[in-house]
């Protein structure tokens, strides 16, 4: 049977091809290996345990082996062997892997770009982006149209605890397009603009400027309304700008007052 592998080291070793190209590839490999050994840098294998643990974490985040294999451009069976061992060897797990494979797998993170489009994820980041746009003056009907939704579906989306990755990606794209724009310069009338802002204010929805793009998807993150939220001085700024104090500011003020009482006691 004729091999479909490209000519090179693998075809020389696995298929027995002895053409000039394959022979040259092997000679280069051996030369590089000898130089690395002399320098004390030869490391043909690394511990497989960190790779196995990372694969388990990715699976817990709904990033399966098939998708990881696509991202790192390897056969899924290679990852299955690392994770579960070889059936013919019972429960014995693979102890070592090639450094390049280990590095490639460890670089994979469960981001929106890597997760499968139908994977359900937390809706926290999606909700924050949509409510921030409303708080900035974008009417919900306008956003629903951009997302290809009906007004009812848009309202339902704001009430869900999970969304699929495809929806989260679409909302992120719309948010990235609109968050720096003035809605009135994009066809939104003055009255709808004001109604959207008032609606956002009544629900205490944080505007885009209060969110850090690096943490907006983190459930533990909080909007920085004042530039000093989470510090004792944050409540004073909240009062000045007419926005109710956020929980981190209230907690910081309580701690500051408790510390002041302790020092005067």
C-alpha positions as CSV (number, residue, x, y, z in Angstrom):
1,X,0.0,0.0,0.0
2,X,1.4,3.4,-1.0
3,X,1.9,5.8,1.9
4,X,0.0,9.1,1.9
5,X,2.5,10.7,4.3
6,X,4.7,13.5,3.0
7,X,8.3,12.6,2.5
8,X,10.5,13.2,5.5
9,X,11.5,11.8,8.9
10,X,8.1,10.1,9.6
11,X,7.9,8.4,6.2
12,X,11.5,7.1,6.6
13,X,10.8,5.7,10.1
14,X,7.2,4.5,9.7
15,X,7.0,3.6,6.0
16,X,10.6,2.5,5.2
17,X,11.0,5.1,2.4
18,X,14.7,5.5,1.5
19,X,14.4,8.3,-1.0
20,X,16.8,11.2,-0.9
21,X,14.3,13.6,0.8
22,X,13.5,11.1,3.6
23,X,17.2,10.2,4.1
24,X,18.1,13.9,4.3
25,X,15.4,14.6,6.9
26,X,16.7,11.7,9.1
27,X,20.3,13.0,8.8
28,X,19.2,16.5,9.9
29,X,17.3,15.0,12.8
30,X,20.2,13.0,14.0
31,X,22.6,15.9,13.6
32,X,20.3,18.2,15.6
33,X,19.9,15.5,18.3
34,X,23.7,15.0,18.7
35,X,24.2,18.8,19.1
36,X,21.4,19.0,21.6
37,X,22.9,16.1,23.6
38,X,26.3,17.8,23.7
39,X,24.7,21.0,24.9
40,X,22.6,19.2,27.6
41,X,19.4,20.3,25.9
42,X,18.1,17.0,24.7
43,X,14.6,16.4,26.0
44,X,12.7,14.0,23.8
45,X,9.9,13.5,26.3
46,X,8.2,15.3,29.2
47,X,5.8,14.3,32.0
48,X,2.3,13.5,30.7
49,X,0.6,14.2,34.0
50,X,0.2,18.0,33.5
51,X,-1.2,17.3,30.0
52,X,-3.7,14.8,31.3
53,X,-4.8,17.1,34.1
54,X,-5.3,20.0,31.6
55,X,-7.4,17.8,29.3
56,X,-9.6,16.9,32.3
57,X,-10.0,20.6,33.1
58,X,-10.9,21.4,29.5
59,X,-13.5,18.6,29.5
60,X,-15.0,20.0,32.7
61,X,-15.4,23.3,30.8
62,X,-17.2,21.5,27.9
63,X,-14.2,21.4,25.6
64,X,-14.1,17.8,24.5
65,X,-11.2,15.8,23.1
66,X,-12.4,16.0,19.5
67,X,-12.4,19.8,19.6
68,X,-9.0,20.0,21.4
69,X,-7.6,17.6,18.7
70,X,-8.8,20.0,16.0
71,X,-7.2,23.0,17.7
72,X,-3.8,21.3,18.1
73,X,-3.9,19.5,14.8
74,X,-3.5,15.9,16.1
75,X,-5.5,12.7,15.9
76,X,-8.0,12.5,18.7
77,X,-6.8,9.0,19.5
78,X,-3.4,10.4,20.6
79,X,-5.2,12.5,23.3
80,X,-7.4,9.5,24.3
81,X,-4.2,7.5,25.0
82,X,-2.8,10.3,27.2
83,X,-6.1,10.6,29.1
84,X,-7.1,6.9,29.4
85,X,-4.0,4.8,28.5
86,X,-3.9,2.0,26.0
87,X,-6.6,-0.7,26.4
88,X,-4.1,-3.5,25.7
89,X,-2.1,-2.3,28.7
90,X,-5.0,-2.3,31.2
91,X,-5.2,0.7,33.5
92,X,-1.6,1.8,32.9
93,X,-1.4,5.4,31.9
94,X,1.0,7.0,29.5
95,X,3.9,8.5,31.5
96,X,5.5,10.7,28.9
97,X,4.7,12.7,25.8
98,X,6.6,14.7,23.2
99,X,7.3,18.3,24.3
100,X,5.7,19.8,21.2
101,X,2.4,18.0,21.9
102,X,2.5,18.9,25.6
103,X,3.1,22.6,24.8
104,X,0.3,22.6,22.2
105,X,-2.3,21.1,24.5
106,X,-1.4,23.2,27.5
107,X,-1.9,26.4,25.4
108,X,-5.5,25.5,24.7
109,X,-8.0,27.4,26.9
110,X,-11.8,27.1,27.0
111,X,-12.4,30.5,25.3
112,X,-15.4,31.4,23.1
113,X,-13.2,31.0,20.1
114,X,-12.3,27.4,21.0
115,X,-15.6,26.1,22.4
116,X,-18.0,24.4,20.0
117,X,-20.7,26.7,18.7
118,X,-23.6,24.7,20.3
119,X,-21.9,24.4,23.7
120,X,-24.0,25.9,26.6
121,X,-22.1,28.4,28.8
122,X,-22.8,30.9,31.5
123,X,-24.8,33.9,30.3
124,X,-23.0,36.4,32.6
125,X,-20.9,38.0,29.9
126,X,-23.7,38.1,27.4
127,X,-26.1,39.7,29.9
128,X,-23.5,42.3,30.9
129,X,-22.8,43.3,27.3
130,X,-26.4,43.6,26.4
131,X,-27.5,45.5,29.5
132,X,-24.5,47.8,29.1
133,X,-25.5,48.7,25.6
134,X,-29.1,49.5,26.8
135,X,-27.7,51.6,29.6
136,X,-25.7,53.5,27.0
137,X,-28.9,54.3,25.1
138,X,-29.3,51.4,22.6
139,X,-33.0,50.4,22.6
140,X,-33.7,46.7,23.1
141,X,-35.6,46.6,19.9
142,X,-32.6,47.9,18.0
143,X,-30.3,45.4,19.6
144,X,-32.8,42.5,18.9
145,X,-32.9,43.5,15.2
146,X,-29.1,43.4,15.0
147,X,-29.0,40.0,16.6
148,X,-31.7,38.7,14.3
149,X,-34.1,38.2,17.2
150,X,-37.7,39.2,18.0
151,X,-38.3,41.5,20.9
152,X,-39.7,38.6,22.8
153,X,-36.7,36.4,22.2
154,X,-34.4,39.2,23.3
155,X,-36.2,39.7,26.6
156,X,-36.1,35.9,27.1
157,X,-32.4,35.9,26.5
158,X,-31.9,38.4,29.3
159,X,-33.6,35.9,31.7
160,X,-31.5,32.8,30.8
161,X,-28.8,31.5,33.1
162,X,-27.1,29.9,30.1
163,X,-26.6,30.6,26.4
164,X,-24.9,28.7,23.6
165,X,-21.5,29.8,22.4
166,X,-22.9,30.9,19.0
167,X,-25.1,33.4,20.7
168,X,-22.4,34.6,23.0
169,X,-20.1,35.2,20.1
170,X,-22.8,37.1,18.2
171,X,-23.5,39.3,21.2
172,X,-19.8,39.9,21.7
173,X,-19.4,41.0,18.1
174,X,-22.4,43.4,18.3
175,X,-21.0,44.8,21.6
176,X,-17.5,45.3,20.2
177,X,-19.1,47.2,17.2
178,X,-21.4,49.5,19.3
179,X,-20.0,50.1,22.7
180,X,-18.0,53.2,21.7
181,X,-20.7,54.6,19.4
182,X,-23.4,57.2,20.1
183,X,-26.8,55.5,19.3
184,X,-28.2,58.8,18.1
185,X,-25.5,58.8,15.3
186,X,-26.8,55.4,14.1
187,X,-30.5,56.0,13.6
188,X,-31.7,55.9,17.2
189,X,-34.1,58.8,17.9
190,X,-33.8,61.1,20.9
191,X,-36.8,59.6,22.7
192,X,-35.8,55.9,22.3
193,X,-32.3,56.8,23.4
194,X,-33.5,58.5,26.6
195,X,-36.0,55.7,27.3
196,X,-33.2,53.1,27.0
197,X,-30.9,55.0,29.3
198,X,-33.6,55.5,31.9
199,X,-34.5,51.8,31.7
200,X,-30.9,50.9,32.3
201,X,-30.6,53.4,35.2
202,X,-33.8,52.0,36.8
203,X,-32.3,48.5,36.8
204,X,-28.8,49.8,37.8
205,X,-27.3,48.3,34.7
206,X,-23.7,49.3,34.4
207,X,-22.7,51.1,31.1
208,X,-19.8,49.9,28.9
209,X,-17.3,52.2,30.5
210,X,-17.8,50.5,33.9
211,X,-16.7,47.1,32.6
212,X,-13.1,45.8,31.9
213,X,-13.1,43.7,28.7
214,X,-10.7,41.3,30.3
215,X,-13.0,40.6,33.2
216,X,-16.5,41.2,31.9
217,X,-17.1,37.4,31.5
218,X,-15.9,36.7,35.1
219,X,-18.8,36.1,37.5
220,X,-16.7,37.5,40.3
221,X,-16.0,40.8,38.6
222,X,-17.9,43.9,39.4
223,X,-18.5,47.1,37.3
224,X,-16.3,50.1,38.3
225,X,-18.9,52.9,38.1
226,X,-16.6,55.5,39.7
227,X,-13.1,54.6,38.9
228,X,-12.6,53.9,42.6
229,X,-15.3,51.2,43.2
230,X,-14.3,48.8,45.9
231,X,-12.5,51.5,47.9
232,X,-13.9,53.6,50.9
233,X,-14.0,56.7,48.6
234,X,-16.2,55.1,46.0
235,X,-19.4,55.8,47.9
236,X,-18.7,59.6,47.8
237,X,-18.3,59.5,44.0
238,X,-21.5,57.4,43.7
239,X,-23.4,60.1,45.6
240,X,-21.9,62.9,43.5
241,X,-22.8,61.3,40.1
242,X,-26.2,60.2,41.3
243,X,-25.7,56.5,41.0
244,X,-26.6,54.2,44.0
245,X,-23.6,52.8,45.7
246,X,-22.5,49.4,44.4
247,X,-22.0,46.5,46.8
248,X,-18.2,46.6,46.7
249,X,-18.3,50.3,47.6
250,X,-20.7,49.7,50.5
251,X,-18.6,46.8,51.8
252,X,-15.4,49.0,51.6
253,X,-17.2,51.8,53.5
254,X,-18.4,49.4,56.2
255,X,-14.9,48.0,56.7
256,X,-13.4,51.5,56.8
257,X,-16.0,52.6,59.5
258,X,-15.3,49.4,61.5
259,X,-11.6,50.1,61.3
260,X,-12.1,53.7,62.5
261,X,-14.2,52.5,65.4
262,X,-11.5,50.0,66.4
263,X,-8.8,52.7,66.5
264,X,-10.9,55.1,68.6
265,X,-12.1,52.4,71.1
